[in-house]
Amino acid sequence: MRTRGVTRKALTGVVALLAAIAAVAFAPGAAHAAGPAPHYLMTAFTNSSESNMYVYDSANATTFTLVRANAYTPPSGLIRDPSVLRHTDGYYYLVYTTNWTGDTIGFARSADSVTWTFLRNVTVGLNGATGSTWAPEWFRDSDGSVHVIYSASTTGTAGQFRPYRITATNSALSSWSGPTPLGIPANYIDSFVVKVGSTYHNFLKNETTKYIEHATATSLNGPWQFTGTGNWAGWGSGLEGPALTRLPDGRWRIYFDNYTGGRYYYADSSNLTSFGARVELSGLSGTARHFTVLREDVGDTTAVPTGNRSLRSANFPDRYVRHRDYLAYVDPLGSASPLADRRDATFAVVAGLAHAGCYSFQAVNQPGYYLRHYNMRLTLQRDDGSAIFKGDATYCGRAGLAGGGTISFESYNLPGRYLRHYNYEMRLDLWASGSVFAGDASYTVTSPLS
């Protein structure tokens, strides 16, 4: 049962006292430029392993940092071509190639994008054990429907591949329709579909020529018109695994695997019709294979006052965020509280360790220690320099969910999850509707208690 402790009546006198010392939220002029901050999540298999998936992230879609190697190994088979989606339930979902031959695709799920749980293999019913089912990719249509588009051959690895789709028939993504052909001719593979307005754009590999080609349609089932064939983009042949993401300025970025040369590239476009020259992807080229990149925007234009500050709970204004025994709580504090307790509630608000447009909270009485989410609990830990720590310790400002000039803090590396208190313990929770969550996840940034 949830405890609320102090009654509103009992708080009245406390609030009056606190108003004199900490009610003033400092003007955003003390803060650096605010978001929204793009966060790019990437999942890949590598040249060294087809059965272990690696997780990377990036702030700019160009420089990717390894977050966790061997983040997921399926109970059997392979994990080639992993494609990642964040669903409406807040979880991340993978779909992937389970083997060189067979008629299944695999699914896994994660709350934090780095610890994954196997869900199921789904039989698509096309080709049995002698065929091949490869390169499944998520596609969420503008009507909210969720599809997996994959390539299948009835005669194995050397066969004539065609793209098909299955469609989720429930919100849990556990039930799927039968396969529907996309209407693409034989011997095309690695379909990646995006939709702009009423037009579907399909980027896919021609298995005969080994070029990545471009087709468009007004229906997911076609008919498709090929608008870019052969070496239309000037990237050359020997390419596969196209995947697209959109950049904050509206341009599109396509990634592709030069499997013949063992290199990885990207190219940019403002209109999906003409693209620039291919650019080698530094740090990943020669290591990562056939990946997708999921962009999520974090925070809004809310700037957070920097420097030494304290965070006061919006719905329990006698309580402040503080660290105690390396865990974070909201505790009753005021001018009469011991200095040591007030120092535990004072943090240096600095540019985010993972993204300079967001923020990190360093303890003033333990330099080098930051508030970091760990298994969704907010803890105080020393910066170990790792990419996962920097992501876990970075939060982006949003206009307070509770209003009234408050600020809410969204996790940079787990978009959609907010810093909130529950039973006075600080944690990271998925956004929920209602005034209770809004109050729990909103704070006033005040002058420092010490």
C-alpha positions in Angstrom: 0.0 0.0 0.0 1.3 3.4 -0.9 2.1 5.7 2.1 1.8 9.4 1.9 2.9 10.3 5.5 2.2 14.0 6.1 -1.3 15.5 5.7 -1.9 18.6 3.7 -2.9 20.5 6.9 0.3 19.5 8.7 2.3 20.8 5.7 0.9 24.3 5.8 3.2 25.6 8.4 6.2 23.8 7.0 5.6 25.2 3.5 5.4 28.7 5.0 8.8 28.3 6.6 10.3 26.8 3.5 9.1 29.6 1.3 11.6 32.0 2.9 14.6 29.8 2.1 13.9 27.7 -0.9 10.8 28.7 -2.8 12.5 30.7 -5.5 13.3 28.7 -8.6 16.2 30.3 -10.4 15.7 31.7 -13.8 16.6 29.5 -16.8 19.1 32.1 -17.9 21.7 30.1 -15.8 21.2 27.0 -17.9 22.7 26.0 -21.2 20.6 25.4 -24.3 17.9 22.8 -23.8 16.7 19.9 -26.0 14.8 18.1 -27.3 17.9 15.8 -27.4 18.0 13.0 -30.0 19.0 9.6 -28.8 19.9 6.8 -31.3 19.7 3.2 -30.2 21.4 0.6 -32.4 21.4 -3.2 -32.2 23.8 -5.3 -34.3 25.4 -8.7 -34.7 29.1 -8.5 -35.4 31.8 -10.0 -37.6 32.9 -12.0 -34.6 29.6 -13.6 -33.6 26.2 -14.4 -35.2 24.8 -15.6 -31.8 25.5 -12.5 -29.6 23.9 -9.1 -30.1 25.7 -5.9 -29.3 23.9 -2.6 -28.2 25.3 0.8 -29.1 24.0 4.3 -28.7 24.7 7.7 -30.2 23.8 11.4 -29.7 24.4 12.3 -33.4 23.7 9.2 -35.5 27.3 9.2 -36.6 29.5 8.3 -33.6 28.2 5.2 -31.9 29.4 4.0 -28.5 29.3 0.4 -27.3 26.9 0.2 -24.4 26.9 -3.6 -23.9 28.6 -6.4 -25.8 26.9 -9.8 -25.8 23.7 -8.1 -24.6 21.5 -10.9 -25.8 22.0 -14.5 -26.8 18.9 -16.5 -27.9 18.3 -19.9 -26.3 19.1 -21.5 -29.6 20.1 -20.5 -33.1 21.4 -17.2 -34.3 20.7 -13.6 -33.8 21.5 -12.1 -37.2 19.9 -8.9 -38.5 18.4 -7.6 -35.2 15.8 -4.9 -35.7 14.6 -2.8 -32.7 11.3 -1.1 -31.9 10.0 0.7 -28.9 6.3 -0.3 -28.5 3.5 1.6 -26.9 3.9 -0.4 -23.7 7.3 1.2 -23.1 9.3 -2.0 -23.8 11.9 -2.4 -26.5 11.3 -5.3 -28.9 13.7 -7.2 -31.1 13.0 -9.3 -34.2 15.8 -11.2 -35.8 16.9 -14.0 -38.1 17.1 -17.3 -36.2 19.1 -19.4 -38.7 20.4 -19.7 -42.2 17.6 -22.1 -43.1 14.1 -22.6 -41.6 10.8 -20.8 -41.4 10.9 -18.9 -38.1 11.9 -15.4 -36.9 12.8 -14.7 -33.3 11.4 -12.1 -30.8 12.9 -10.7 -27.5 12.0 -7.9 -25.2 13.7 -5.4 -22.8 12.7 -2.7 -20.4 16.1 -1.0 -20.6 17.5 -1.9 -24.0 20.5 -3.7 -22.6 19.0 -6.7 -20.7 16.9 -8.8 -23.0 14.5 -11.7 -22.5 13.6 -14.2 -25.2 9.9 -14.2 -26.0 9.3 -16.7 -28.8 10.1 -17.9 -32.3 7.2 -17.3 -34.7 6.7 -19.7 -37.6 5.8 -17.8 -40.7 4.7 -21.0 -42.5 6.3 -20.4 -45.9 9.1 -22.7 -46.6 9.7 -25.3 -43.9 13.2 -26.5 -42.9 14.6 -26.3 -46.4 13.9 -22.7 -47.1 15.4 -19.5 -45.6 13.7 -16.7 -43.6 16.0 -13.7 -43.3 16.3 -10.0 -42.3 13.0 -9.2 -40.5 12.4 -5.5 -40.0 9.9 -3.7 -37.8 7.5 -1.3 -39.6 4.9 0.8 -37.8 2.4 2.3 -40.2 0.8 5.7 -39.8 -2.4 4.1 -38.6 -0.5 2.5 -35.6 -0.5 -1.0 -37.0 2.7 -3.0 -36.4 4.3 -5.2 -39.1 7.3 -7.3 -39.5 8.7 -7.3 -43.1 11.0 -10.1 -43.9 12.6 -12.0 -46.9 11.9 -15.6 -47.6 13.1 -18.2 -50.1 11.5 -21.6 -50.6 14.7 -23.2 -51.7 17.2 -22.2 -49.1 20.1 -19.7 -49.1 20.6 -19.8 -52.9 16.9 -19.4 -53.7 14.9 -16.5 -55.1 14.0 -14.3 -52.1 10.8 -12.2 -51.9 9.6 -9.8 -49.2 6.6 -10.7 -47.1 4.9 -9.1 -44.1 3.1 -10.3 -41.0 0.9 -8.0 -38.9 0.4 -8.0 -35.2 -3.1 -8.9 -34.3 -2.9 -7.9 -30.6 -1.2 -5.1 -28.6 1.1 -7.5 -26.9 2.8 -8.4 -30.2 2.3 -12.0 -29.4 -0.2 -12.9 -32.1 0.5 -12.5 -35.8 -1.3 -12.7 -39.1 -0.3 -15.1 -41.8 2.3 -13.9 -44.4 1.3 -11.5 -47.1 3.6 -10.8 -50.1 4.6 -7.2 -50.6 4.3 -7.6 -54.4 8.0 -7.2 -55.1 9.5 -9.3 -57.9 11.6 -12.4 -57.1 15.2 -12.1 -55.9 14.9 -9.1 -53.7 15.9 -9.2 -50.1 16.4 -6.9 -47.0 13.4 -4.7 -47.5 13.3 -1.6 -45.2 10.2 0.5 -45.4 9.5 4.0 -44.3 6.4 6.1 -45.0 6.3 9.8 -45.8 2.8 11.3 -46.2 0.9 8.8 -48.2 3.9 7.2 -49.9 5.7 4.1 -48.8 9.4 4.0 -49.6 11.1 0.6 -49.8 14.9 0.3 -49.8 16.0 -3.2 -50.6 18.8 -5.3 -52.1 18.7 -6.7 -55.6 20.2 -10.1 -55.1 21.1 -10.4 -58.8 23.1 -7.2 -59.1 23.9 -6.6 -55.4 22.8 -3.0 -55.6 20.5 -1.3 -53.1 17.5 -0.1 -55.0 14.5 2.1 -54.2 10.8 1.5 -54.8 7.7 3.5 -53.9 4.0 2.7 -53.5 0.8 4.1 -52.2 -0.1 0.8 -50.4 2.1 -1.5 -48.3 1.0 -4.3 -50.6 2.0 -2.5 -53.8 2.1 -2.1 -56.7 5.6 -0.9 -56.3 7.4 1.3 -58.8 11.2 1.2 -58.8 12.5 4.7 -58.9 16.1 4.0 -58.3 17.8 0.9 -59.9 21.3 -0.2 -60.6 23.9 2.2 -59.3 21.4 5.0 -59.1 22.9 6.5 -55.9 26.6 6.0 -56.9 27.3 3.8 -53.9 28.5 0.8 -55.9 27.5 -2.9 -55.6 28.1 -5.5 -52.9 25.8 -3.7 -50.4 23.0 -5.1 -48.2 21.0 -4.4 -45.0 19.7 -0.9 -45.7 18.2 0.8 -42.6 17.0 4.4 -42.3 16.5 6.9 -39.5 15.4 10.5 -39.7 17.7 13.3 -38.4 16.4 16.3 -36.4 16.7 18.7 -39.3 14.4 16.5 -41.4 17.0 14.8 -43.5 17.1 11.0 -43.8 20.1 8.8 -43.1 20.5 5.4 -44.7 23.0 2.9 -43.3 24.2 -0.1 -45.3 26.7 -3.0 -45.0 29.4 -3.3 -47.6 29.7 -7.1 -47.0 32.1 -7.7 -49.9 34.6 -5.2 -48.4 33.8 -5.8 -44.7 32.9 -2.1 -44.2 29.9 0.0 -43.1 28.6 3.2 -44.6 25.9 5.8 -44.4 24.5 8.5 -46.8 22.1 11.4 -46.3 19.1 12.7 -48.3 16.6 15.5 -47.9 13.9 13.8 -50.0 14.6 10.0 -50.2 15.1 10.5 -54.0 18.6 11.6 -54.2 21.4 10.8 -51.7 24.9 12.1 -51.1 28.0 10.0 -51.4 28.5 7.1 -49.0 30.6 7.9 -45.9 32.4 5.2 -43.9 31.0 4.8 -40.4 33.9 5.4 -38.1 34.2 3.1 -35.2 31.7 0.5 -36.5 33.1 -0.2 -39.9 34.5 -3.7 -40.0 32.9 -4.7 -36.7 29.1 -4.3 -36.8 26.8 -6.1 -39.2 23.3 -5.4 -40.5 21.8 -3.2 -37.9 18.9 -0.8 -37.4 18.9 2.6 -35.7 16.0 3.8 -33.6 15.8 7.6 -32.9 13.9 8.8 -29.9 13.7 12.5 -28.9 14.2 13.2 -25.2 13.1 16.3 -23.2 11.7 19.6 -24.7 12.9 23.2 -24.7 12.8 23.5 -20.9 16.2 24.7 -19.6 17.3 23.7 -16.1 19.2 26.1 -13.8 22.8 24.8 -13.4 25.3 25.1 -10.6 24.7 24.0 -7.1 21.0 23.4 -6.6 18.4 21.3 -4.7 15.3 19.6 -6.0 12.1 20.0 -4.1 9.2 17.6 -4.6 6.2 19.3 -6.2 3.6 17.4 -4.3 5.5 17.1 -1.0 7.1 20.6 -0.8 8.7 19.9 2.6 10.8 17.1 0.9 13.9 17.3 -1.2 15.8 14.8 -3.3 18.8 13.6 -1.3 21.2 10.7 -1.3 21.4 8.4 1.7 23.5 5.3 1.9 24.1 5.7 -1.9 20.4 5.5 -2.6 18.1 8.5 -3.5 15.0 9.5 -1.5 12.8 12.5 -1.0 13.2 13.4 2.7 11.8 16.3 4.8 14.5 18.9 5.0 14.7 22.6 6.0 17.0 25.2 7.4 16.9 23.5 10.8 18.1 20.2 9.4 21.6 19.0 10.1 24.1 20.4 7.7 25.2 16.9 6.6 21.6 16.1 5.5 21.3 19.4 3.7 24.5 18.7 1.8 23.2 15.3 0.8 20.4 17.2 -0.8 22.7 19.6 -2.8 23.9 18.7 -6.2 25.9 20.4 -8.9 23.6 20.5 -11.9 26.0 20.1 -14.9 25.8 19.4 -18.6 24.7 15.8 -19.2 27.5 13.2 -19.3 25.9 11.6 -22.3 24.4 14.6 -24.0 25.4 18.2 -23.4 21.8 19.4 -24.1 20.6 17.5 -21.0 21.8 17.4 -17.4 23.6 15.3 -14.8 23.5 15.6 -11.0 26.8 15.4 -9.1 26.8 15.2 -5.3 28.6 18.3 -3.9 29.8 16.3 -0.9 31.1 13.4 -3.0 32.7 14.8 -6.1 32.7 12.3 -9.0 29.5 10.6 -7.8 26.3 11.1 -9.8 22.7 10.2 -9.5 22.3 7.3 -11.8 19.5 4.9 -12.5 20.3 1.2 -11.9 17.6 -1.4 -12.2 15.2 1.5 -12.3 16.3 2.7 -8.8 18.0 6.0 -8.5 21.4 5.5 -6.9 24.6 7.5 -6.2 27.6 6.0 -8.0 31.1 7.1 -9.0 31.4 7.8 -12.7 33.3 4.8 -14.1 33.7 6.4 -17.6 31.6 3.8 -19.3 29.0 4.7 -21.9 26.2 3.0 -20.0 27.0 5.0 -16.8 27.0 8.3 -18.7 23.6 7.4 -20.3 22.2 6.3 -16.9 23.3 9.5 -15.3 21.8 11.9 -17.9 18.3 13.4 -17.7 16.6 15.9 -20.0 14.4 18.7 -18.8 10.7 18.9 -19.6 8.0 21.3 -18.5 6.8 19.9 -15.2 4.0 17.4 -15.6 2.4 18.9 -12.5 2.6 22.5 -14.0 3.1 25.5 -11.8 6.6 26.2 -13.1 7.9 22.8 -12.0 10.4 20.7 -14.0 10.3 17.0 -14.9 13.3 14.9 -15.8 13.2 12.3 -18.6 15.9 9.7 -18.8 18.2 10.3 -21.8 18.9 6.6 -22.5 15.4 5.3 -21.6 13.1 7.9 -23.2 9.6 7.9 -21.8 10.8 7.1 -18.3 10.9 9.8 -15.7 12.5 10.5 -12.3 9.8 10.1 -9.8 9.4 9.2 -6.1 7.3 6.3 -4.9 7.0 5.7 -1.2 9.6 8.4 -1.0 12.1 6.4 -2.9 13.5 7.9 -6.1 13.2 5.7 -9.1 12.8 5.7 -12.9 9.3 4.9 -14.1 7.4 4.9 -17.4 5.1 7.9 -17.9 1.6 7.3 -16.7 -1.5 9.5 -16.9 -3.0 11.0 -13.8 -2.2 13.6 -11.2 -0.4 11.2 -8.8 2.4 10.4 -11.3 2.5 14.0 -12.5 3.1 15.2 -8.9 5.6 12.4 -8.1 7.6 13.2 -11.3 7.8 17.1 -10.9 10.3 19.2 -9.0 11.2 22.8 -8.3 14.9 23.5 -8.8 15.8 25.7 -5.8 18.8 27.4 -4.3 21.1 24.9 -2.6 20.2 23.8 0.9 23.9 24.0 1.8 
